[in-house]
Amino acid sequence: GELIDLNLGCPVRKVIRSGAGSALLREPEKVARIVAAVRRATTRPLTVKIRSGWDHDSVNFTEIARIAVEEGVDAITLHPRTRSQMFGGSADWTLIKGLKKTVSVPVIGSGDLFSAECIKTMFEQTGCDAVMVGRGGYGNPWIIKQALELLADKPQTQPSTEERFAVAKEHLRLCLETFGPQKTLGHMRKHLCWYVRGMENSAGFRSEINQTRTINEMSTLLENFFTSSPGSDALR
């Protein structure tokens, strides 16, 4: 079913400038008002995503989490970095473990989940109820399936070249449908590079994709790359 997630963790400058995202971590009273207002407006499950604090000197995730629970959230996601860290350094998973012991609602762990093994380790080390994968899913949506396989003690399946191509192509199509050609060119240059990461001649692909000026050029380059890749017989 659908839920509403309030992102109080986004560290991006343009979001911060408007007083949103992790800027709200500096205003606990405003967080209380926002969560309460959303809770009054909907019966859908309501979750919040937070960071550990604004910076090293203001680590206040337990206070923000307590406020959110008091105002009626159903679960909390913690990315255990401060806003000032952005994505630097390492996520401190011990904070997720601490939060799990502090609040009565489910805790969703986030931060540095780049493989199925990372996901399994986070569950084991923190006792969290669920995980949220962000950057680890770039070009690798299979990470979720692989984690479920690993947690069920089943062999992990790797995507074939054909599957990589099909998903990358569908991602491009959906992006075009949603954002239009200009934004799609910008978005998909980086995303398509993630899809080919680790494959033969991916460096050449990265260089060429940055020269594309139309969706047709991008689509043709993608198809040519995958049809010429080893193990792509089914695409020919």
C-alpha positions in Angstrom: 0.0 0.0 0.0 0.9 3.7 -0.2 2.5 5.7 2.6 3.7 9.2 3.1 7.4 9.7 3.9 8.7 13.1 5.2 12.3 13.5 4.2 14.0 15.4 6.9 17.4 14.1 5.8 18.0 15.5 2.4 21.4 17.3 2.5 21.2 19.0 -1.0 22.0 22.7 -0.9 18.9 23.9 -2.9 16.6 22.0 -0.5 18.4 23.4 2.5 18.1 26.9 1.2 14.3 26.6 1.3 14.4 25.5 4.9 13.5 21.9 4.0 15.3 18.5 4.2 17.9 18.2 6.9 17.7 22.0 7.6 14.6 21.0 9.7 16.8 19.0 12.1 17.8 22.4 13.5 14.2 23.2 14.3 12.6 20.4 16.4 9.5 22.5 17.2 8.8 22.9 13.5 9.3 19.2 12.9 6.7 18.6 15.6 4.2 20.9 13.9 4.8 19.5 10.4 4.5 15.8 11.5 1.3 16.7 13.6 -0.2 18.5 10.6 0.4 15.6 8.2 -0.8 13.1 10.8 -4.1 15.0 11.1 -4.5 15.1 7.3 -4.1 11.4 6.5 -4.8 7.9 7.8 -2.1 6.4 5.6 1.1 5.1 7.2 3.4 8.0 7.9 7.2 7.7 8.1 10.0 10.2 8.5 13.6 10.0 7.2 16.2 11.8 9.3 20.0 12.2 9.6 21.9 12.0 12.8 22.0 15.8 13.1 23.0 19.0 11.4 26.7 18.7 12.2 29.1 17.0 14.7 28.1 19.5 17.4 24.4 19.0 17.1 23.7 15.3 16.9 20.0 15.2 17.9 18.5 12.3 16.1 17.1 10.8 19.3 15.3 14.0 20.1 13.9 14.4 16.6 12.8 10.7 16.6 11.1 11.0 19.9 9.2 14.1 18.7 8.2 12.3 15.5 6.9 9.3 17.5 5.0 11.5 19.9 3.3 13.2 16.9 2.2 9.8 15.4 4.7 8.5 12.9 4.6 4.8 12.2 8.3 4.2 11.4 11.6 6.1 11.3 14.4 5.9 8.8 17.9 6.9 10.0 20.8 7.7 7.7 23.5 8.0 10.4 25.5 10.8 9.0 25.2 14.5 9.8 24.1 17.0 7.1 27.6 18.5 7.1 29.1 15.1 6.3 26.9 14.8 3.2 28.0 11.4 1.9 31.6 11.6 3.2 33.2 9.2 5.6 31.3 6.2 6.8 27.7 5.9 8.1 27.8 5.1 11.8 25.5 2.1 12.0 25.8 2.0 15.8 23.5 5.0 15.9 20.8 2.9 14.2 21.3 0.2 16.9 20.9 2.9 19.5 17.7 4.3 17.9 16.2 0.9 17.8 16.6 0.6 21.5 15.1 4.1 22.0 11.8 4.2 20.1 8.8 2.0 20.0 8.1 2.2 16.2 10.0 0.2 13.5 13.4 1.6 12.6 14.6 1.5 9.0 18.4 1.6 8.5 20.1 3.5 5.7 23.6 4.4 4.7 26.4 2.6 2.8 24.3 -0.3 1.6 26.2 -1.2 -1.6 25.7 -4.9 -1.7 23.5 -7.7 -0.5 26.2 -8.6 2.0 26.1 -5.0 3.4 22.3 -5.3 3.9 22.6 -8.6 5.7 25.3 -7.1 8.0 23.3 -4.1 8.8 20.4 -6.3 10.0 22.8 -8.3 12.1 24.6 -5.4 13.6 21.8 -3.0 14.3 18.6 -5.1 14.8 16.8 -2.7 12.5 13.4 -3.7 11.1 14.0 -2.9 7.5 16.5 -1.1 5.3 16.4 1.7 2.8 18.8 1.5 -0.2 19.7 4.7 -2.0 23.0 5.1 -3.9 23.6 1.3 -3.7 20.7 0.8 -6.1 22.1 3.1 -8.8 22.5 1.0 -11.9 21.9 -2.0 -9.7 18.2 -2.5 -8.8 19.0 -6.2 -8.4 20.5 -5.5 -5.0 17.1 -6.0 -3.4 16.5 -9.4 -4.9 20.0 -10.5 -4.1 19.6 -9.3 -0.5 16.4 -11.3 -0.2 18.1 -14.4 -1.6 21.0 -14.0 0.8 18.7 -13.5 3.8 16.8 -16.7 2.8 20.1 -18.6 2.4 19.6 -19.0 -1.3 22.2 -18.5 -4.0 22.4 -15.0 -5.3 21.4 -14.6 -8.9 23.4 -12.1 -11.1 21.6 -10.2 -13.9 22.4 -11.3 -17.4 23.6 -8.8 -20.0 20.2 -9.0 -21.6 18.5 -8.1 -18.3 20.9 -5.2 -17.7 20.0 -3.9 -21.2 16.3 -4.3 -20.8 16.2 -2.5 -17.4 18.5 0.3 -18.5 16.3 0.8 -21.6 13.1 0.8 -19.5 14.7 3.3 -17.1 15.4 5.6 -20.1 11.9 5.2 -21.4 10.3 6.0 -18.0 12.6 9.0 -17.4 11.7 10.4 -20.9 8.0 9.9 -20.2 8.3 11.6 -16.8 10.7 14.5 -17.4 10.9 15.1 -21.1 14.0 15.0 -23.4 16.2 17.8 -21.9 16.1 16.7 -18.3 16.3 13.0 -19.3 19.6 13.7 -21.1 21.1 15.1 -17.9 19.7 12.4 -15.6 20.4 9.4 -17.8 24.0 10.2 -18.7 25.0 9.3 -15.1 22.4 6.5 -14.6 23.4 4.7 -17.8 27.0 4.8 -16.8 26.1 3.1 -13.5 24.3 0.3 -15.5 27.5 -0.5 -17.5 29.8 -0.1 -14.5 32.3 -3.0 -14.4 31.5 -4.2 -17.9 34.1 -4.3 -20.7 34.7 -0.9 -22.3 32.6 0.9 -19.8 35.1 3.8 -19.8 34.6 4.3 -23.5 30.9 4.3 -23.0 31.2 6.9 -20.3 33.2 9.1 -22.6 30.7 8.7 -25.5 27.5 9.1 -23.5 28.7 12.6 -22.4 28.8 13.7 -26.1 25.2 12.6 -26.8 22.9 15.5 -27.6 19.6 13.7 -28.3 17.6 10.8 -26.8 18.0 8.9 -30.1 21.8 9.2 -29.9 21.7 8.0 -26.3 19.4 5.1 -27.1 21.5 4.0 -30.1 24.7 4.2 -28.1 23.2 2.1 -25.3 22.0 -0.5 -27.8 25.3 -0.7 -29.6 27.2 -1.0 -26.3 25.1 -3.9 -25.1 24.9 -5.8 -28.4 28.7 -5.7 -28.7 29.3 -6.8 -25.1 30.5 -10.3 -24.3 27.6 -12.6 -23.4 25.1 -10.6 -25.4 24.3 -13.2 -28.1 20.6 -13.1 -27.3 20.5 -9.4 -28.1 21.9 -9.9 -31.7 
